[in-house]
Amino acid sequence: MSDLNSYGFGQTRSISTPQIRNRVLRNTYALLSLSMVPTVIGAWLGVAFGLNLMAGNPFLGFIVFMAVAFGFFWAIQKNKDSGLGVLLLLGFTFFMGIMMSGLIGYTLNSYRNGATLIMLAFGGTAAIFAVMATIASVSKSDFSGMGKWLMVGVLLLIVASLANIWLQLPALMLTVMVLAIAIFSAFILVDVQRIINGGETNYIMATLAIYLDVYNIFTNLLALFGVLGGDRE
């Protein structure tokens, strides 16, 4: 975090040297690591107090979640060149931790091996991130063209998830989980390479993008492990 001010918070300017690009990437990884702290705190508080926005009316909960999330996105974007942007990002990750708490609580309360499933999902997410980030760093291929197709995939996942609130089809649910893991894993390639190539010079926005990738991989891995390997109480 000490380097956050050494090149500003990442103004929109061209980056001409590998050293500065590497600094942007290091600062992004540092802020990403820091963002996990409020996520864990939010998840712990959510489990402790039984906070679950989706429990009563999943559709209404989804609408409220999207409204709050996009409010954070707008505020972070507006303040991306200041310290307030970092605080807003950490506030967003705390909110996302609370949103995750329903899944965490369900896993712990419904499966005897719930804690093991959480650790497996954490380890799997870390492994996926390490592999994808390494590929993005060393590969000579240009992954930027994947971005628009992956975004279409995300929109389709949202539609399918909303439809399954009413349809309750296990096969569709599993399909959405697997595709979400694949899509957000590919997004790591795109987002990390964009930093390396100088396409993203703002640490805060870069961290936000990669955080969302990691968050979605973890939650879908955890849900998938619960379905496939959960030992019910």
Backbone as CSV, one residue per row, in Angstrom:
resi,resn,N_x,N_y,N_z,CA_x,CA_y,CA_z,C_x,C_y,C_z
1,MET,0.821,-1.199,0.000,0.000,0.000,0.000,0.860,1.257,0.000
2,SER,2.117,1.134,0.411,2.969,2.307,0.471,3.242,2.886,-0.899
3,ASP,3.083,2.075,-1.957,3.353,2.544,-3.307,2.148,3.198,-3.953
4,LEU,1.022,3.249,-3.256,-0.191,3.744,-3.907,-0.046,5.179,-4.376
5,ASN,0.763,5.953,-3.674,0.912,7.349,-4.052,2.149,7.600,-4.898
6,SER,2.947,6.559,-5.148,4.187,6.766,-5.885,3.950,7.028,-7.356
7,TYR,2.787,6.664,-7.845,2.436,6.997,-9.234,0.983,7.458,-9.262
8,GLY,0.621,8.184,-8.199,-0.767,8.592,-8.073,-1.617,7.376,-7.774
9,PHE,-2.913,7.561,-7.802,-3.812,6.424,-7.656,-4.100,5.824,-9.016
10,GLY,-3.320,6.225,-10.036,-3.457,5.624,-11.356,-4.240,6.514,-12.290
11,GLN,-3.697,7.646,-12.587,-4.385,8.516,-13.527,-4.429,7.881,-14.907
12,THR,-5.356,8.331,-15.728,-5.507,7.766,-17.064,-4.446,8.356,-17.978
13,ARG,-3.294,7.800,-17.959,-2.194,8.227,-18.815,-1.506,6.971,-19.342
14,SER,-0.729,7.103,-20.377,-0.064,5.928,-20.941,1.082,5.516,-20.027
15,ILE,1.300,4.222,-19.928,2.406,3.699,-19.136,3.459,3.180,-20.100
16,SER,4.664,3.730,-20.016,5.641,3.465,-21.058,6.723,2.487,-20.649
17,THR,6.859,2.210,-19.358,7.949,1.344,-18.934,7.423,0.118,-18.207
18,PRO,8.111,-1.019,-18.378,7.711,-2.235,-17.660,7.766,-2.058,-16.149
19,GLN,8.717,-1.236,-15.656,8.842,-1.031,-14.219,7.570,-0.416,-13.632
20,ILE,7.025,0.573,-14.317,5.815,1.232,-13.813,4.621,0.302,-13.945
21,ARG,4.563,-0.466,-15.017,3.468,-1.434,-15.171,3.512,-2.467,-14.053
22,ASN,4.711,-2.920,-13.727,4.844,-3.896,-12.641,4.430,-3.280,-11.306
23,ARG,4.713,-1.992,-11.130,4.313,-1.313,-9.902,2.794,-1.254,-9.785
24,VAL,2.143,-0.969,-10.902,0.677,-0.962,-10.896,0.151,-2.335,-10.502
25,LEU,0.749,-3.392,-11.062,0.298,-4.750,-10.765,0.549,-5.096,-9.308
26,ARG,1.712,-4.716,-8.781,2.016,-4.996,-7.371,1.032,-4.284,-6.450
27,ASN,0.758,-3.024,-6.751,-0.168,-2.270,-5.909,-1.583,-2.826,-5.994
28,THR,-1.943,-3.317,-7.171,-3.256,-3.950,-7.326,-3.342,-5.200,-6.473
29,TYR,-2.307,-6.038,-6.506,-2.301,-7.253,-5.697,-2.312,-6.915,-4.201
30,ALA,-1.597,-5.840,-3.813,-1.584,-5.443,-2.404,-2.973,-5.007,-1.952
31,LEU,-3.635,-4.204,-2.780,-4.973,-3.736,-2.430,-5.980,-4.879,-2.473
32,LEU,-5.775,-5.822,-3.393,-6.641,-6.996,-3.460,-6.516,-7.817,-2.182
33,SER,-5.294,-8.005,-1.705,-5.088,-8.751,-0.458,-5.754,-8.034,0.710
34,LEU,-5.599,-6.710,0.770,-6.222,-5.931,1.836,-7.741,-6.035,1.776
35,SER,-8.294,-6.096,0.578,-9.757,-6.136,0.423,-10.366,-7.416,0.990
36,MET,-9.542,-8.458,1.158,-10.069,-9.701,1.712,-10.390,-9.585,3.206
37,VAL,-9.740,-8.632,3.888,-9.971,-8.466,5.326,-11.411,-8.029,5.605
38,PRO,-11.917,-6.928,5.010,-13.325,-6.590,5.251,-14.295,-7.625,4.703
39,THR,-13.902,-8.358,3.681,-14.771,-9.426,3.179,-14.972,-10.498,4.241
40,VAL,-13.886,-10.921,4.859,-13.966,-11.941,5.909,-14.749,-11.410,7.109
41,ILE,-14.499,-10.153,7.485,-15.218,-9.562,8.616,-16.712,-9.492,8.320
42,GLY,-17.059,-9.044,7.109,-18.460,-8.968,6.723,-19.131,-10.329,6.729
43,ALA,-18.424,-11.347,6.221,-18.982,-12.700,6.197,-19.175,-13.226,7.610
44,TRP,-18.207,-12.976,8.486,-18.305,-13.445,9.870,-19.478,-12.781,10.587
45,LEU,-19.605,-11.464,10.424,-20.721,-10.764,11.061,-22.058,-11.233,10.498
46,GLY,-22.094,-11.458,9.186,-23.323,-11.924,8.559,-23.760,-13.272,9.089
47,VAL,-22.810,-14.176,9.277,-23.123,-15.497,9.822,-23.531,-15.380,11.290
48,ALA,-22.800,-14.568,12.044,-23.065,-14.431,13.478,-24.453,-13.860,13.754
49,PHE,-24.878,-12.913,12.914,-26.160,-12.248,13.151,-27.260,-12.739,12.210
50,GLY,-26.957,-13.748,11.415,-27.967,-14.320,10.533,-28.455,-13.373,9.457
51,LEU,-27.547,-12.547,8.916,-27.931,-11.591,7.882,-27.982,-12.293,6.531
52,ASN,-29.127,-12.273,5.887,-29.269,-12.908,4.575,-30.302,-12.140,3.756
53,LEU,-29.806,-11.304,2.868,-30.672,-10.446,2.064,-31.565,-11.253,1.136
54,MET,-31.132,-12.465,0.777,-31.873,-13.281,-0.182,-32.871,-14.235,0.483
55,ALA,-32.910,-14.246,1.802,-33.698,-15.272,2.491,-35.191,-15.136,2.261
56,GLY,-35.736,-13.946,2.415,-37.187,-13.783,2.312,-37.695,-13.847,0.888
57,ASN,-37.301,-12.880,0.096,-37.708,-12.783,-1.306,-36.456,-12.687,-2.165
58,PRO,-36.008,-13.808,-2.742,-34.754,-13.794,-3.499,-34.731,-12.772,-4.637
59,PHE,-35.844,-12.608,-5.328,-35.868,-11.667,-6.449,-35.706,-10.239,-5.950
60,LEU,-36.452,-9.877,-4.903,-36.333,-8.537,-4.333,-34.944,-8.331,-3.741
61,GLY,-34.419,-9.371,-3.101,-33.077,-9.292,-2.552,-32.044,-9.041,-3.635
62,PHE,-32.228,-9.694,-4.784,-31.308,-9.489,-5.905,-31.369,-8.049,-6.405
63,ILE,-32.566,-7.486,-6.487,-32.724,-6.106,-6.945,-32.026,-5.140,-5.989
64,VAL,-32.234,-5.351,-4.680,-31.590,-4.501,-3.679,-30.075,-4.641,-3.761
65,PHE,-29.611,-5.878,-3.900,-28.168,-6.126,-4.011,-27.579,-5.389,-5.211
66,MET,-28.219,-5.490,-6.370,-27.702,-4.835,-7.573,-27.696,-3.321,-7.415
67,ALA,-28.729,-2.776,-6.772,-28.797,-1.330,-6.569,-27.648,-0.848,-5.686
68,VAL,-27.408,-1.568,-4.589,-26.310,-1.193,-3.689,-24.965,-1.362,-4.386
69,ALA,-24.790,-2.489,-5.085,-23.518,-2.762,-5.760,-23.203,-1.699,-6.807
70,PHE,-24.189,-1.358,-7.631,-23.931,-0.358,-8.669,-23.751,1.035,-8.070
71,GLY,-24.361,1.276,-6.905,-24.097,2.515,-6.195,-22.639,2.603,-5.780
72,PHE,-22.114,1.509,-5.263,-20.694,1.454,-4.916,-19.828,1.625,-6.162
73,PHE,-20.183,0.943,-7.267,-19.397,1.053,-8.502,-19.295,2.513,-8.941
74,TRP,-20.434,3.204,-8.913,-20.465,4.607,-9.337,-19.588,5.460,-8.434
75,ALA,-19.713,5.246,-7.126,-18.942,6.056,-6.175,-17.444,5.770,-6.280
76,ILE,-17.083,4.499,-6.448,-15.674,4.144,-6.594,-15.096,4.751,-7.859
77,GLN,-15.839,4.670,-8.955,-15.388,5.254,-10.213,-15.162,6.759,-10.071
78,LYS,-16.063,7.441,-9.390,-15.962,8.890,-9.221,-14.776,9.290,-8.351
79,ASN,-14.373,8.412,-7.451,-13.304,8.740,-6.500,-12.068,7.870,-6.682
80,LYS,-11.886,7.351,-7.884,-10.813,6.388,-8.122,-9.417,6.993,-8.013
81,ASP,-9.307,8.314,-8.070,-7.992,8.955,-8.004,-7.710,9.561,-6.631
82,SER,-8.419,9.099,-5.608,-8.210,9.637,-4.266,-8.268,8.513,-3.236
83,GLY,-7.847,8.849,-2.017,-7.895,7.874,-0.933,-9.311,7.448,-0.598
84,LEU,-10.286,8.328,-0.858,-11.674,7.967,-0.612,-12.078,6.769,-1.456
85,GLY,-11.502,6.654,-2.644,-11.797,5.516,-3.506,-11.393,4.201,-2.860
86,VAL,-10.260,4.200,-2.160,-9.814,2.994,-1.452,-10.802,2.639,-0.348
87,LEU,-11.233,3.654,0.422,-12.192,3.409,1.505,-13.518,2.882,0.961
88,LEU,-13.966,3.436,-0.159,-15.202,2.967,-0.771,-15.053,1.527,-1.254
89,LEU,-13.900,1.209,-1.821,-13.658,-0.159,-2.270,-13.699,-1.127,-1.088
90,LEU,-13.066,-0.749,0.014,-13.073,-1.612,1.188,-14.479,-1.728,1.770
91,GLY,-15.254,-0.635,1.695,-16.646,-0.704,2.120,-17.450,-1.658,1.259
92,PHE,-17.172,-1.622,-0.050,-17.851,-2.534,-0.973,-17.505,-3.983,-0.664
93,THR,-16.245,-4.262,-0.373,-15.851,-5.645,-0.086,-16.451,-6.121,1.240
94,PHE,-16.645,-5.193,2.189,-17.341,-5.544,3.426,-18.791,-5.927,3.118
95,PHE,-19.438,-5.146,2.269,-20.809,-5.442,1.851,-20.880,-6.795,1.151
96,MET,-19.905,-7.079,0.296,-19.890,-8.357,-0.409,-19.674,-9.521,0.554
97,GLY,-18.906,-9.274,1.624,-18.745,-10.305,2.643,-20.065,-10.627,3.322
98,ILE,-20.839,-9.582,3.613,-22.167,-9.799,4.198,-23.044,-10.588,3.230
99,MET,-22.983,-10.242,1.945,-23.774,-10.951,0.948,-23.361,-12.426,0.848
100,MET,-22.101,-12.696,1.080,-21.595,-14.069,1.023,-22.007,-14.881,2.242
101,SER,-22.357,-14.211,3.331,-22.581,-14.894,4.601,-23.733,-15.894,4.544
102,GLY,-24.729,-15.644,3.687,-25.821,-16.603,3.562,-25.323,-17.942,3.073
103,LEU,-24.461,-17.933,2.058,-23.890,-19.167,1.525,-22.960,-19.819,2.541
104,ILE,-22.140,-19.002,3.215,-21.229,-19.536,4.228,-22.015,-20.197,5.365
105,GLY,-23.033,-19.489,5.849,-23.844,-20.031,6.939,-24.564,-21.306,6.534
106,TYR,-25.102,-21.316,5.330,-25.797,-22.517,4.845,-24.830,-23.695,4.767
107,THR,-23.632,-23.451,4.272,-22.639,-24.519,4.148,-22.252,-25.075,5.511
108,LEU,-22.034,-24.187,6.474,-21.627,-24.634,7.811,-22.749,-25.358,8.541
109,ASN,-23.983,-24.901,8.323,-25.111,-25.466,9.068,-25.727,-26.698,8.404
110,SER,-25.521,-26.856,7.104,-26.180,-27.942,6.376,-25.290,-29.150,6.142
111,TYR,-23.970,-28.966,6.203,-23.046,-30.057,5.894,-22.106,-30.303,7.072
112,ARG,-21.902,-31.560,7.395,-20.959,-31.904,8.456,-19.544,-31.463,8.095
113,ASN,-19.242,-31.519,6.807,-17.915,-31.134,6.334,-17.912,-29.712,5.780
114,GLY,-18.790,-28.865,6.320,-18.916,-27.498,5.808,-17.618,-26.711,5.861
115,ALA,-16.901,-26.790,6.991,-15.639,-26.049,7.119,-14.619,-26.537,6.093
116,THR,-14.605,-27.850,5.855,-13.691,-28.410,4.851,-14.040,-27.916,3.451
117,LEU,-15.330,-27.845,3.147,-15.761,-27.350,1.837,-15.330,-25.901,1.625
118,ILE,-15.430,-25.096,2.676,-15.021,-23.691,2.577,-13.527,-23.598,2.303
119,MET,-12.737,-24.406,3.001,-11.292,-24.389,2.779,-10.933,-24.899,1.390
120,LEU,-11.661,-25.915,0.909,-11.421,-26.412,-0.450,-11.741,-25.339,-1.484
121,ALA,-12.846,-24.629,-1.271,-13.216,-23.557,-2.206,-12.179,-22.444,-2.176
122,PHE,-11.684,-22.128,-0.985,-10.642,-21.099,-0.862,-9.372,-21.532,-1.596
123,GLY,-8.963,-22.780,-1.355,-7.771,-23.287,-2.017,-7.935,-23.371,-3.528
124,GLY,-9.118,-23.819,-3.961,-9.381,-23.892,-5.397,-9.364,-22.532,-6.049
125,THR,-9.921,-21.538,-5.367,-9.928,-20.175,-5.901,-8.510,-19.630,-6.001
126,ALA,-7.717,-19.856,-4.954,-6.327,-19.396,-4.964,-5.539,-20.047,-6.097
127,ALA,-5.771,-21.352,-6.319,-5.066,-22.063,-7.383,-5.466,-21.533,-8.759
128,ILE,-6.766,-21.320,-8.961,-7.249,-20.787,-10.237,-6.658,-19.407,-10.487
129,PHE,-6.668,-18.562,-9.462,-6.118,-17.216,-9.623,-4.633,-17.273,-9.974
130,ALA,-3.877,-18.115,-9.255,-2.442,-18.206,-9.501,-2.154,-18.661,-10.926
131,VAL,-2.892,-19.669,-11.390,-2.677,-20.191,-12.748,-3.042,-19.148,-13.798
132,MET,-4.221,-18.528,-13.665,-4.670,-17.561,-14.667,-3.797,-16.314,-14.676
133,ALA,-3.408,-15.835,-13.500,-2.556,-14.647,-13.442,-1.188,-14.934,-14.047
134,THR,-0.678,-16.150,-13.826,0.616,-16.525,-14.403,0.531,-16.605,-15.925
135,ILE,-0.542,-17.212,-16.423,-0.723,-17.288,-17.872,-0.812,-15.894,-18.470
136,ALA,-1.573,-15.007,-17.815,-1.717,-13.637,-18.312,-0.380,-12.906,-18.324
137,SER,0.495,-13.257,-17.380,1.779,-12.572,-17.258,2.808,-13.053,-18.272
138,VAL,2.765,-14.342,-18.616,3.824,-14.899,-19.464,3.382,-15.157,-20.899
139,SER,2.097,-15.243,-21.129,1.623,-15.582,-22.468,1.796,-14.414,-23.437
140,LYS,2.117,-14.743,-24.669,2.231,-13.728,-25.723,0.894,-13.505,-26.417
141,SER,-0.101,-14.319,-26.081,-1.424,-14.178,-26.708,-2.133,-12.944,-26.158
142,ASP,-2.985,-12.373,-26.990,-3.771,-11.207,-26.598,-5.172,-11.684,-26.210
143,PHE,-5.521,-11.533,-24.926,-6.810,-12.005,-24.428,-7.880,-10.912,-24.414
144,SER,-7.534,-9.719,-24.848,-8.468,-8.596,-24.727,-9.749,-8.823,-25.521
145,GLY,-9.657,-9.544,-26.632,-10.842,-9.780,-27.447,-11.885,-10.646,-26.776
146,MET,-11.472,-11.356,-25.710,-12.413,-12.221,-24.996,-13.397,-11.421,-24.151
147,GLY,-13.028,-10.183,-23.822,-13.789,-9.418,-22.860,-15.264,-9.254,-23.196
148,LYS,-15.564,-8.886,-24.435,-16.962,-8.637,-24.799,-17.782,-9.918,-24.786
149,TRP,-17.166,-11.040,-25.171,-17.885,-12.316,-25.158,-18.106,-12.797,-23.735
150,LEU,-17.134,-12.570,-22.882,-17.303,-12.940,-21.475,-18.403,-12.108,-20.828
151,MET,-18.509,-10.829,-21.223,-19.557,-9.978,-20.675,-20.932,-10.477,-21.095
152,VAL,-21.043,-10.937,-22.331,-22.301,-11.545,-22.785,-22.610,-12.771,-21.946
153,GLY,-21.583,-13.568,-21.653,-21.764,-14.750,-20.820,-22.265,-14.398,-19.434
154,VAL,-21.745,-13.309,-18.859,-22.192,-12.866,-17.527,-23.673,-12.484,-17.561
155,LEU,-24.070,-11.758,-18.586,-25.478,-11.366,-18.715,-26.387,-12.590,-18.820
156,LEU,-25.940,-13.586,-19.580,-26.728,-14.817,-19.699,-26.797,-15.562,-18.366
157,LEU,-25.703,-15.542,-17.611,-25.708,-16.174,-16.295,-26.704,-15.492,-15.364
158,ILE,-26.770,-14.169,-15.427,-27.712,-13.430,-14.579,-29.144,-13.794,-14.938
159,VAL,-29.431,-13.838,-16.244,-30.779,-14.193,-16.691,-31.140,-15.604,-16.251
160,ALA,-30.203,-16.546,-16.434,-30.454,-17.938,-16.059,-30.650,-18.072,-14.547
161,SER,-29.860,-17.333,-13.770,-29.986,-17.398,-12.309,-31.329,-16.854,-11.854
162,LEU,-31.757,-15.744,-12.449,-33.061,-15.183,-12.094,-34.188,-16.141,-12.475
163,ALA,-34.077,-16.752,-13.653,-35.113,-17.690,-14.099,-35.198,-18.890,-13.161
164,ASN,-34.040,-19.305,-12.644,-34.031,-20.500,-11.795,-34.583,-20.238,-10.398
165,ILE,-34.794,-18.968,-10.053,-35.472,-18.665,-8.788,-36.868,-19.290,-8.792
166,TRP,-37.506,-19.255,-9.968,-38.843,-19.835,-10.099,-38.811,-21.277,-10.613
167,LEU,-37.878,-21.565,-11.531,-37.843,-22.894,-12.130,-37.313,-23.954,-11.169
168,GLN,-36.324,-23.574,-10.353,-35.733,-24.502,-9.375,-35.266,-25.791,-10.036
169,LEU,-34.503,-25.666,-11.116,-33.979,-26.825,-11.830,-32.545,-27.109,-11.380
170,PRO,-32.291,-28.247,-10.738,-30.927,-28.560,-10.277,-29.906,-28.567,-11.413
171,ALA,-30.296,-29.097,-12.575,-29.365,-29.159,-13.710,-28.972,-27.757,-14.167
172,LEU,-29.931,-26.833,-14.193,-29.639,-25.453,-14.593,-28.739,-24.780,-13.562
173,MET,-29.001,-25.057,-12.297,-28.185,-24.483,-11.234,-26.727,-24.936,-11.350
174,LEU,-26.529,-26.229,-11.592,-25.178,-26.752,-11.750,-24.489,-26.159,-12.973
175,THR,-25.241,-26.032,-14.058,-24.691,-25.452,-15.288,-24.238,-24.024,-15.063
176,VAL,-25.056,-23.249,-14.360,-24.708,-21.862,-14.068,-23.434,-21.792,-13.224
177,MET,-23.321,-22.659,-12.219,-22.129,-22.663,-11.363,-20.858,-22.938,-12.169
178,VAL,-20.920,-23.994,-12.986,-19.738,-24.391,-13.759,-19.350,-23.296,-14.756
179,LEU,-20.342,-22.754,-15.454,-20.060,-21.696,-16.432,-19.540,-20.440,-15.752
180,ALA,-20.069,-20.124,-14.572,-19.600,-18.942,-13.850,-18.132,-19.090,-13.472
181,ILE,-17.749,-20.269,-13.005,-16.345,-20.508,-12.657,-15.460,-20.341,-13.890
182,ALA,-15.898,-20.899,-15.023,-15.113,-20.802,-16.258,-15.027,-19.352,-16.747
183,ILE,-16.154,-18.643,-16.735,-16.184,-17.272,-17.258,-15.328,-16.336,-16.410
184,PHE,-15.468,-16.406,-15.086,-14.708,-15.482,-14.241,-13.237,-15.872,-14.145
185,SER,-12.924,-17.147,-14.371,-11.519,-17.544,-14.485,-10.910,-16.897,-15.729
186,ALA,-11.649,-16.913,-16.836,-11.172,-16.274,-18.060,-11.068,-14.765,-17.886
187,PHE,-11.963,-14.192,-17.089,-11.899,-12.753,-16.833,-10.600,-12.367,-16.138
188,ILE,-10.056,-13.271,-15.296,-8.779,-12.978,-14.653,-7.695,-12.785,-15.705
189,LEU,-7.705,-13.641,-16.735,-6.751,-13.479,-17.832,-6.854,-12.085,-18.445
190,VAL,-8.082,-11.678,-18.737,-8.312,-10.389,-19.390,-7.904,-9.234,-18.483
191,ASP,-8.336,-9.283,-17.222,-8.112,-8.161,-16.314,-6.646,-8.008,-15.929
192,VAL,-5.964,-9.127,-15.659,-4.551,-9.040,-15.312,-3.724,-8.596,-16.513
193,GLN,-4.019,-9.137,-17.691,-3.255,-8.743,-18.871,-3.478,-7.271,-19.222
194,ARG,-4.684,-6.765,-18.952,-4.949,-5.349,-19.224,-4.041,-4.458,-18.380
195,ILE,-3.775,-4.869,-17.152,-2.848,-4.118,-16.303,-1.433,-4.206,-16.859
196,ILE,-1.022,-5.420,-17.213,0.335,-5.655,-17.704,0.605,-4.866,-18.989
197,ASN,-0.414,-4.767,-19.838,-0.255,-4.062,-21.108,-0.478,-2.557,-20.994
198,GLY,-0.788,-2.087,-19.798,-0.978,-0.650,-19.607,-2.368,-0.154,-19.927
199,GLY,-3.302,-1.074,-20.176,-4.659,-0.662,-20.500,-5.443,-0.196,-19.288
200,GLU,-5.035,-0.626,-18.093,-5.659,-0.174,-16.850,-4.561,0.378,-15.954
201,THR,-4.604,1.677,-15.667,-3.549,2.316,-14.879,-4.020,2.720,-13.499
202,ASN,-5.233,2.372,-13.144,-5.777,2.774,-11.850,-5.839,1.565,-10.925
203,TYR,-5.109,1.630,-9.832,-5.043,0.505,-8.907,-6.417,0.136,-8.362
204,ILE,-7.213,1.140,-8.087,-8.498,0.891,-7.449,-9.444,0.172,-8.394
205,MET,-9.538,0.654,-9.633,-10.425,0.016,-10.597,-9.916,-1.363,-10.990
206,ALA,-8.600,-1.518,-11.072,-8.025,-2.829,-11.380,-8.348,-3.824,-10.265
207,THR,-8.229,-3.372,-9.024,-8.535,-4.235,-7.893,-10.002,-4.620,-7.872
208,LEU,-10.870,-3.660,-8.150,-12.306,-3.935,-8.173,-12.630,-5.031,-9.183
209,ALA,-12.061,-4.924,-10.380,-12.333,-5.914,-11.430,-11.869,-7.306,-11.009
210,ILE,-10.643,-7.407,-10.508,-10.107,-8.717,-10.148,-10.808,-9.263,-8.907
211,TYR,-11.165,-8.384,-7.977,-11.898,-8.823,-6.783,-13.206,-9.495,-7.179
212,LEU,-13.936,-8.900,-8.108,-15.205,-9.482,-8.545,-14.987,-10.842,-9.201
213,ASP,-13.888,-10.980,-9.952,-13.566,-12.273,-10.552,-13.370,-13.323,-9.461
214,VAL,-12.515,-12.995,-8.487,-12.174,-13.935,-7.417,-13.406,-14.265,-6.578
215,TYR,-14.191,-13.255,-6.253,-15.394,-13.438,-5.437,-16.354,-14.420,-6.104
216,ASN,-16.594,-14.228,-7.376,-17.540,-15.087,-8.084,-17.014,-16.508,-8.249
217,ILE,-15.722,-16.664,-8.435,-15.147,-18.008,-8.510,-15.320,-18.720,-7.172
218,PHE,-14.999,-18.023,-6.074,-15.099,-18.653,-4.755,-16.529,-19.063,-4.426
219,THR,-17.479,-18.158,-4.610,-18.859,-18.474,-4.221,-19.431,-19.605,-5.061
220,ASN,-19.113,-19.632,-6.341,-19.635,-20.704,-7.187,-18.921,-22.022,-6.935
221,LEU,-17.635,-21.975,-6.632,-16.928,-23.205,-6.249,-17.505,-23.777,-4.963
222,LEU,-17.758,-22.902,-3.989,-18.290,-23.365,-2.714,-19.672,-23.987,-2.889
223,ALA,-20.516,-23.321,-3.666,-21.853,-23.872,-3.915,-21.759,-25.205,-4.654
224,LEU,-20.856,-25.304,-5.625,-20.682,-26.536,-6.393,-20.160,-27.660,-5.505
225,PHE,-19.193,-27.381,-4.659,-18.671,-28.400,-3.757,-19.740,-28.873,-2.795
226,GLY,-20.604,-27.944,-2.367,-21.696,-28.339,-1.479,-22.641,-29.307,-2.137
227,VAL,-22.976,-29.041,-3.394,-23.896,-29.923,-4.126,-23.258,-31.280,-4.402
228,LEU,-22.001,-31.271,-4.805,-21.350,-32.507,-5.226,-20.702,-33.296,-4.088
229,GLY,-20.247,-32.585,-3.050,-19.492,-33.282,-2.010,-19.941,-32.988,-0.593
230,GLY,-21.076,-32.317,-0.449,-21.545,-31.986,0.884,-22.079,-33.196,1.635
231,ASP,-21.648,-33.352,2.878,-22.119,-34.430,3.741,-23.222,-33.856,4.629
232,ARG,-24.467,-34.071,4.249,-25.588,-33.436,4.941,-25.729,-33.934,6.372
233,GLU,-26.157,-32.977,7.219,-26.378,-33.285,8.633,-27.483,-34.322,8.789
